[in-house]
């Protein structure tokens, strides 16, 4: 009778360690494409599948503006910077970003001497283009 002995070795890696390693690698890639001199509030990232979405605010134009970059190849390359806020009469700060199934939402606060208002821009094409700035605190319909 011919018997075979099969030895199975299972290696368990806690999920948290794998996520931390991946997040660290992505943050290093993000830092490489966003000059530390360029952003003030730190970068905000969101990941969906192979897409990495990055947003931050910077004062390189004379007032705070929200900037954005996208990688569609897991961080190997990134698009050029896009100014999502483009508001010369107020500071755009405290950016947040979220992405899921082709939709990307970037929100921030518009602030000046008379305004302190949350706003958002939404993309429905994996972060390639964005709709208009929507004012979230205004009465009435958004837009």
N, CA, C and O of each residue as an XYZ file, in Angstrom:
572
protein
N       0.839     -1.166      0.000
C       0.000      0.000      0.000
C       0.888      1.233      0.000
O       1.817      1.352      0.799
N       0.591      2.119     -0.885
C       1.363      3.347     -1.057
C       0.668      4.496     -0.345
O      -0.425      4.896     -0.745
N       1.272      5.027      0.688
C       0.679      6.144      1.414
C       1.594      7.349      1.285
O       2.819      7.231      1.316
N       0.972      8.503      1.140
C       1.731      9.747      1.063
C       1.439     10.567      2.298
O       0.303     10.647      2.765
N       2.464     11.160      2.804
C       2.319     12.064      3.936
C       2.313     13.493      3.391
O       3.239     13.911      2.695
N       1.281     14.212      3.713
C       1.169     15.595      3.263
C       1.321     16.482      4.490
O       0.603     16.340      5.480
N       2.255     17.381      4.396
C       2.510     18.319      5.470
C       2.017     19.690      5.030
O       2.456     20.222      4.010
N       1.124     20.241      5.789
C       0.577     21.550      5.486
C       1.045     22.517      6.564
O       0.890     22.268      7.759
N       1.619     23.621      6.113
C       2.067     24.653      7.035
C       1.224     25.887      6.780
O       1.151     26.379      5.654
N       0.602     26.374      7.808
C      -0.213     27.573      7.695
C       0.495     28.685      8.430
O       0.834     28.563      9.607
N       0.712     29.762      7.720
C       1.336     30.936      8.317
C       0.246     31.981      8.497
O      -0.415     32.371      7.535
N       0.066     32.421      9.700
C      -0.960     33.412     10.004
C      -0.296     34.777     10.173
O       0.595     34.945     11.005
N      -0.734     35.736      9.386
C      -0.273     37.116      9.517
C      -1.494     37.934      9.913
O      -2.482     37.976      9.180
N      -1.427     38.574     11.053
C      -2.579     39.393     11.438
C      -2.897     40.423     10.365
O      -1.997     41.059      9.817
N      -4.177     40.584     10.072
C      -4.618     41.507      9.031
C      -4.138     42.921      9.301
O      -3.783     43.639      8.366
N      -4.120     43.331     10.545
C      -3.686     44.681     10.893
C      -2.271     44.965     10.431
O      -1.989     46.072      9.973
N      -1.372     43.995     10.537
C       0.020     44.187     10.105
C       0.079     44.375      8.598
O       0.814     45.235      8.114
N      -0.677     43.590      7.851
C      -0.679     43.723      6.393
C      -1.225     45.085      5.976
O      -0.699     45.708      5.054
N      -2.277     45.550      6.652
C      -2.854     46.845      6.324
C      -1.875     47.960      6.655
O      -1.723     48.898      5.873
N      -1.209     47.873      7.803
C      -0.231     48.895      8.185
C       0.902     48.949      7.175
O       1.328     50.036      6.784
N       1.401     47.788      6.743
C       2.493     47.761      5.765
C       2.047     48.401      4.454
O       2.790     49.183      3.860
N       0.838     48.071      4.002
C       0.323     48.647      2.762
C       0.126     50.147      2.912
O       0.490     50.909      2.017
N      -0.445     50.580      4.026
C      -0.669     51.998      4.257
C       0.639     52.760      4.312
O       0.737     53.859      3.765
N       1.650     52.194      4.964
C       2.957     52.839      5.039
C       3.553     53.001      3.651
O       4.079     54.066      3.328
N       3.482     51.972      2.830
C       4.000     52.043      1.465
C       3.266     53.110      0.668
O       3.897     53.895     -0.040
N       1.951     53.149      0.772
C       1.169     54.144      0.048
C       1.521     55.541      0.534
O       1.671     56.454     -0.278
N       1.658     55.729      1.857
C       1.996     57.051      2.370
C       3.362     57.494      1.854
O       3.555     58.676      1.566
N       4.314     56.567      1.731
C       5.620     56.920      1.184
C       5.476     57.360     -0.273
O       6.133     58.309     -0.700
N       4.619     56.674     -1.039
C       4.397     57.060     -2.427
C       3.726     58.429     -2.510
O       4.070     59.245     -3.365
N       2.764     58.673     -1.613
C       2.083     59.966     -1.586
C       3.063     61.070     -1.239
O       3.064     62.120     -1.880
N       3.900     60.847     -0.229
C       4.897     61.851      0.153
C       5.836     62.168     -1.001
O       6.292     63.303     -1.141
N       6.124     61.168     -1.828
C       7.036     61.380     -2.959
C       6.424     62.289     -4.023
O       7.158     62.978     -4.732
N       5.100     62.304     -4.150
C       4.475     63.119     -5.200
C       3.898     64.426     -4.680
O       3.485     65.271     -5.475
N       3.859     64.614     -3.365
C       3.405     65.880     -2.796
C       4.543     66.429     -1.961
O       4.832     65.924     -0.877
N       5.172     67.443     -2.461
C       6.306     68.040     -1.771
C       5.882     68.491     -0.379
O       4.844     69.136     -0.231
N       6.669     68.162      0.644
C       6.335     68.559      2.014
C       6.259     70.073      2.145
O       5.599     70.568      3.059
N       6.902     70.815      1.275
C       6.807     72.271      1.291
C       5.493     72.745      0.681
O       5.129     73.913      0.819
N       4.785     71.853      0.012
C       3.595     72.222     -0.734
C       2.316     72.149      0.092
O       1.361     72.865     -0.208
N       2.267     71.310      1.114
C       1.016     71.170      1.834
C       1.168     71.531      3.299
O       2.236     71.367      3.888
N       0.078     72.029      3.879
C       0.101     72.481      5.250
C      -0.591     71.523      6.196
O      -0.033     71.194      7.243
N      -1.761     71.076      5.872
C      -2.565     70.300      6.801
C      -2.343     68.811      6.710
O      -3.125     68.042      7.270
N      -1.312     68.380      6.030
C      -1.114     66.962      5.823
C      -1.970     66.476      4.667
O      -2.943     67.126      4.285
N      -1.608     65.353      4.127
C      -2.382     64.805      3.022
C      -3.484     63.915      3.551
O      -3.346     63.278      4.596
N      -4.563     63.881      2.825
C      -5.661     62.966      3.086
C      -5.709     62.010      1.907
O      -5.673     62.445      0.756
N      -5.788     60.725      2.177
C      -5.825     59.750      1.094
C      -7.044     58.853      1.227
O      -7.545     58.616      2.326
N      -7.504     58.367      0.104
C      -8.554     57.366      0.056
C      -8.175     56.388     -1.040
O      -7.651     56.783     -2.082
N      -8.439     55.113     -0.805
C      -8.028     54.073     -1.750
C      -9.238     53.223     -2.105
O     -10.009     52.825     -1.233
N      -9.393     52.951     -3.384
C     -10.399     52.008     -3.854
C      -9.772     51.198     -4.974
O      -9.402     51.734     -6.019
N      -9.661     49.897     -4.739
C      -9.001     48.982     -5.660
C      -7.595     49.508     -5.977
O      -6.806     49.679     -5.048
N      -7.244     49.773     -7.240
C      -5.905     50.257     -7.594
C      -5.796     51.777     -7.622
O      -4.732     52.317     -7.923
N      -6.891     52.471     -7.311
C      -6.894     53.930     -7.362
C      -6.532     54.511     -5.994
O      -7.050     54.079     -4.964
N      -5.639     55.493     -6.005
C      -5.264     56.222     -4.797
C      -5.598     57.683     -5.044
O      -5.117     58.290     -6.002
N      -6.428     58.242     -4.170
C      -6.870     59.627     -4.277
C      -6.217     60.413     -3.148
O      -6.263     59.993     -1.992
N      -5.607     61.555     -3.476
C      -4.883     62.347     -2.493
C      -5.373     63.793     -2.561
O      -5.496     64.369     -3.642
N      -5.650     64.367     -1.391
C      -6.040     65.779     -1.321
C      -5.303     66.433     -0.159
O      -5.005     65.780      0.841
N      -5.010     67.728     -0.294
C      -4.356     68.497      0.760
C      -4.624     69.962      0.489
O      -5.119     70.320     -0.580
N      -4.302     70.810      1.449
C      -4.394     72.247      1.183
C      -3.027     72.885      1.306
O      -2.175     72.457      2.084
N      -2.852     73.927      0.506
C      -1.561     74.592      0.410
C      -1.759     76.104      0.299
O      -2.826     76.576     -0.095
N      -0.724     76.846      0.650
C      -0.777     78.302      0.577
C       0.200     78.827     -0.479
O       0.653     79.966     -0.371
N       0.525     78.053     -1.464
C       1.486     78.483     -2.489
C       0.951     79.568     -3.403
O       1.735     80.237     -4.076
N      -0.362     79.763     -3.448
C      -0.939     80.776     -4.338
C      -1.208     82.090     -3.610
O      -1.708     83.032     -4.225
N      -0.892     82.181     -2.317
C      -1.151     83.392     -1.544
C      -2.314     83.246     -0.589
O      -2.437     84.020      0.360
N      -3.167     82.270     -0.823
C      -4.198     81.890      0.137
C      -4.353     80.365      0.075
O      -3.901     79.726     -0.875
N      -4.982     79.806      1.072
C      -5.094     78.339      1.128
C      -6.018     77.818      0.037
O      -7.133     78.309     -0.142
N      -5.536     76.820     -0.686
C      -6.302     76.174     -1.749
C      -6.238     74.657     -1.568
O      -5.245     74.132     -1.064
N      -7.288     73.959     -1.976
C      -7.341     72.497     -1.907
C      -6.799     71.922     -3.209
O      -7.281     72.241     -4.297
N      -5.792     71.074     -3.077
C      -5.168     70.443     -4.238
C      -5.507     68.945     -4.237
O      -5.881     68.375     -3.212
N      -5.365     68.324     -5.423
C      -5.787     66.933     -5.595
C      -4.900     66.250     -6.628
O      -4.502     66.852     -7.625
N      -4.599     64.976     -6.368
C      -3.905     64.124     -7.347
C      -4.499     62.719     -7.291
O      -5.054     62.305     -6.274
N      -4.370     61.989     -8.412
C      -4.932     60.653     -8.549
C      -3.890     59.711     -9.122
O      -3.155     60.065    -10.044
N      -3.835     58.505     -8.568
C      -3.059     57.420     -9.167
C      -4.021     56.302     -9.521
O      -4.792     55.851     -8.674
N      -3.982     55.853    -10.763
C      -4.828     54.738    -11.203
C      -4.050     53.435    -11.309
O      -4.582     52.421    -11.762
N      -2.769     53.463    -10.885
C      -1.934     52.265    -10.997
C      -1.259     51.934     -9.656
O      -0.079     51.588     -9.608
N      -2.028     52.047     -8.586
C      -1.570     51.678     -7.236
C      -0.362     52.494     -6.780
O       0.470     52.000     -6.019
N      -0.265     53.731     -7.238
C       0.777     54.628     -6.751
C       2.045     54.674     -7.573
O       2.994     55.358     -7.188
N       2.095     53.973     -8.687
C       3.302     54.030     -9.530
C       3.442     55.407    -10.173
O       4.545     55.945    -10.265
N       2.330     55.971    -10.614
C       2.329     57.313    -11.200
C       1.123     58.076    -10.662
O       0.142     57.477    -10.223
N       1.209     59.411    -10.702
C       0.112     60.278    -10.272
C      -0.148     61.332    -11.335
O       0.754     61.721    -12.077
N      -1.389     61.787    -11.400
C      -1.742     62.889    -12.305
C      -1.110     64.178    -11.804
O      -0.611     64.238    -10.681
N      -1.134     65.215    -12.645
C      -0.702     66.537    -12.213
C      -1.653     67.050    -11.136
O      -2.785     66.579    -11.021
N      -1.183     68.024    -10.345
C      -2.024     68.647     -9.319
C      -3.192     69.375     -9.964
O      -3.067     69.977    -11.030
N      -4.334     69.302     -9.285
C      -5.523     70.044     -9.691
C      -5.977     70.864     -8.493
O      -6.080     70.341     -7.383
N      -6.250     72.155     -8.713
C      -6.779     73.021     -7.663
C      -8.293     72.834     -7.648
O      -8.986     73.327     -8.539
N      -8.813     72.124     -6.641
C     -10.251     71.871     -6.571
C     -11.040     73.061     -6.029
O     -12.206     73.238     -6.379
N     -10.426     73.865     -5.190
C     -11.171     74.960     -4.571
C     -11.139     76.225     -5.423
O     -12.190     76.788     -5.731
N      -9.953     76.675     -5.804
C      -9.785     77.853     -6.661
C     -10.629     79.038     -6.189
O     -11.435     79.587     -6.940
N     -10.420     79.419     -4.913
C     -11.188     80.510     -4.308
C     -10.238     81.585     -3.794
O      -9.773     81.499     -2.657
N      -9.942     82.592     -4.604
C      -8.971     83.611     -4.209
C      -9.423     84.510     -3.063
O      -8.588     85.173     -2.448
N     -10.722     84.555     -2.757
C     -11.215     85.452     -1.710
C     -11.459     84.757     -0.372
O     -11.979     85.381      0.554
N     -11.099     83.491     -0.252
C     -11.237     82.799      1.024
C     -10.187     81.706      1.119
O      -9.591     81.306      0.119
N      -9.970     81.233      2.332
C      -9.032     80.138      2.565
C      -9.781     78.821      2.555
O     -10.828     78.691      3.189
N      -9.252     77.852      1.844
C      -9.841     76.521      1.740
C      -8.978     75.589      2.581
O      -7.819     75.337      2.252
N      -9.554     75.077      3.674
C      -8.764     74.312      4.650
C      -9.523     73.089      5.150
O     -10.696     72.888      4.834
N      -8.823     72.281      5.936
C      -9.405     71.107      6.609
C     -10.047     70.136      5.618
O     -11.217     69.778      5.755
N      -9.284     69.724      4.641
C      -9.784     68.853      3.580
C      -9.966     67.413      4.079
O      -9.207     66.926      4.917
N     -10.983     66.756      3.544
C     -11.252     65.331      3.757
C     -11.569     64.720      2.400
O     -12.064     65.405      1.504
N     -11.280     63.417      2.250
C     -11.542     62.752      0.969
C     -12.055     61.345      1.232
O     -11.642     60.689      2.188
N     -12.955     60.891      0.378
C     -13.504     59.547      0.484
C     -13.799     59.023     -0.920
O     -14.226     59.780     -1.792
N     -13.572     57.729     -1.135
C     -13.820     57.137     -2.454
C     -14.429     55.749     -2.297
O     -14.091     55.001     -1.380
N     -15.338     55.424     -3.216
C     -15.959     54.106     -3.217
C     -16.646     53.878     -4.562
O     -17.451     54.702     -4.997
N     -16.334     52.784     -5.207
C     -16.984     52.344     -6.444
C     -17.110     53.443     -7.501
O     -18.189     53.651     -8.055
N     -16.018     54.138     -7.778
C     -16.006     55.122     -8.847
C     -16.424     56.514     -8.445
O     -16.327     57.441     -9.250
N     -16.890     56.688     -7.216
C     -17.271     58.012     -6.743
C     -16.234     58.519     -5.750
O     -15.770     57.776     -4.885
N     -15.879     59.786     -5.885
C     -14.913     60.421     -4.989
C     -15.544     61.707     -4.483
O     -16.083     62.495     -5.259
N     -15.471     61.910     -3.171
C     -15.985     63.134     -2.562
C     -14.846     63.815     -1.819
O     -14.167     63.200     -0.996
N     -14.648     65.094     -2.122
C     -13.635     65.894     -1.432
C     -14.378     67.053     -0.771
O     -15.058     67.833     -1.437
N     -14.235     67.151      0.551
C     -14.887     68.238      1.270
C     -13.846     69.068      2.007
O     -12.762     68.581      2.330
N     -14.185     70.324      2.268
C     -13.302     71.215      3.007
C     -14.127     72.395      3.511
O     -15.328     72.480      3.255
N     -13.476     73.294      4.224
C     -14.108     74.501      4.745
C     -13.587     75.718      3.994
O     -12.384     75.856      3.774
N     -14.499     76.592      3.606
C     -14.169     77.884      3.007
C     -14.269     78.925      4.121
O     -15.319     79.077      4.746
N     -13.162     79.643      4.366
C     -13.138     80.606      5.473
C     -12.556     81.938      5.031
O     -11.545     81.992      4.331
N     -13.215     83.016      5.454
C     -12.671     84.374      5.352
C     -13.278     85.179      6.499
O     -13.779     84.590      7.456
N     -13.245     86.506      6.428
C     -13.728     87.343      7.529
C     -15.229     87.177      7.776
O     -15.686     87.400      8.898
N     -16.004     86.794      6.766
C     -17.460     86.716      6.916
C     -18.036     85.322      6.690
O     -19.217     85.102      6.958
N     -17.240     84.383      6.209
C     -17.755     83.059      5.854
C     -16.941     81.968      6.543
O     -15.715     82.049      6.620
N     -17.622     80.967      7.034
C     -17.012     79.749      7.555
C     -17.958     78.620      7.164
O     -18.836     78.235      7.936
N     -17.768     78.091      5.947
C     -18.765     77.228      5.337
C     -18.169     75.925      4.816
O     -17.138     75.940      4.143
N     -18.816     74.791      5.124
C     -18.357     73.524      4.552
C     -18.834     73.387      3.103
O     -19.967     73.738      2.773
N     -17.945     72.869      2.243
C     -18.279     72.656      0.836
C     -17.793     71.270      0.416
O     -17.031     70.620      1.132
N     -18.246     70.835     -0.751
C     -17.861     69.520     -1.266
C     -17.851     69.562     -2.783
O     -18.624     70.294     -3.403
N     -16.961     68.763     -3.377
C     -16.979     68.491     -4.824
C     -17.008     66.988     -4.997
O     -16.337     66.257     -4.269
N     -17.786     66.529     -5.960
C     -17.992     65.092     -6.159
C     -17.605     64.700     -7.573
O     -17.898     65.406     -8.537
N     -16.937     63.552     -7.674
C     -16.592     62.958     -8.966
C     -17.345     61.642     -9.103
O     -17.412     60.854     -8.160
N     -17.905     61.414    -10.273
C     -18.581     60.150    -10.557
C     -17.829     59.314    -11.587
O     -18.349     58.313    -12.079
N     -16.584     59.731    -11.918
C     -15.805     59.006    -12.927
C     -14.412     58.632    -12.390
O     -13.397     58.863    -13.046
N     -14.391     58.056    -11.192
C     -13.138     57.602    -10.567
C     -12.153     58.735    -10.302
O     -10.942     58.513    -10.328
N     -12.642     59.927    -10.052
C     -11.774     61.039     -9.695
C     -11.092     61.735    -10.856
O     -10.174     62.526    -10.645
N     -11.521     61.457    -12.071
C     -10.905     62.106    -13.238
C     -11.408     63.545    -13.397
O     -10.631     64.438    -13.733
N     -12.697     63.771    -13.157
C     -13.274     65.113    -13.209
C     -14.201     65.292    -12.006
O     -14.658     64.318    -11.408
N     -14.470     66.551    -11.663
C     -15.324     66.851    -10.515
C     -16.427     67.812    -10.918
O     -16.253     68.649    -11.803
N     -17.567     67.675    -10.251
C     -18.668     68.607    -10.433
C     -18.353     69.923     -9.733
O     -17.250     70.111     -9.221
N     -19.327     70.834     -9.710
C     -19.105     72.155     -9.115
C     -18.970     72.076     -7.591
O     -19.290     71.059     -6.975
N     -18.495     73.162     -7.008
C     -18.433     73.275     -5.553
C     -19.860     73.392     -5.033
O     -20.615     74.265     -5.461
N     -20.224     72.509     -4.108
C     -21.550     72.535     -3.511
C     -21.443     73.071     -2.088
O     -20.624     72.594     -1.303
N     -22.264     74.057     -1.755
C     -22.263     74.652     -0.419
C     -23.170     73.833      0.488
O     -24.368     73.721      0.228
N     -22.618     73.264      1.539
C     -23.385     72.353      2.389
C     -24.178     73.049      3.479
O     -25.154     72.477      3.964
N     -23.809     74.257      3.890
C     -24.479     74.927      5.003
C     -25.561     75.902      4.564
O     -26.254     76.467      5.410
N     -25.722     76.112      3.263
C     -26.713     77.076      2.782
C     -28.106     76.491      2.877
O     -28.299     75.287      2.711
N     -29.083     77.355      3.146
C     -30.470     76.922      3.105
C     -30.868     76.700      1.653
O     -30.329     77.340      0.750
N     -31.800     75.802      1.435
C     -32.258     75.547      0.087
C     -31.482     74.417     -0.562
O     -30.730     73.712      0.111
N     -31.659     74.240     -1.867
C     -30.970     73.137     -2.562
C     -29.472     73.349     -2.612
O     -28.982     74.479     -2.618
N     -28.761     72.244     -2.646
C     -27.295     72.307     -2.755
C     -26.946     72.678     -4.190
O     -27.513     72.129     -5.134
N     -26.033     73.590     -4.347
C     -25.588     73.938     -5.695
C     -25.302     75.385     -5.859
O     -24.919     75.819     -6.946
